[in-house]
Amino acid sequence: MDSEILTIEEAAEMLKVSHEVMLNLLLTSEIPGRNIGGTWRTTKRALVSFVDGVPLQMACCPGDMCCTSGAGRGCC
């Protein structure tokens, strides 16, 4: 499942980076995440989008099916 929720440790392991590097990516919002009760969470989809260089809001669009107009919705 691409939207699986990961801890900071799991995310760092997936990207093969240190805890500190992952924390910095989350704190600077380079990778979206949430601090819930003092513990960071992100998703596999966010990590794959970051590595692929594809904005997360566009990652849900299949092929050329993206909506680029109308109320700034991003994906259909």
Sequence and secondary structure as in RCSB ss.txt:
>XXXX:A:sequence
MDSEILTIEEAAEMLKVSHEVMLNLLLTSEIPGRNIGGTWRTTKRALVSFVDGVPLQMACCPGDMCCTSGAGRGC
C
>XXXX:A:secstr
 TT EEEHHHHHHHHT  HHHHHHHHHTTSS  EEETTEEEEEHHHHHHHHHT  HHHHTS TT    SSTT   
 
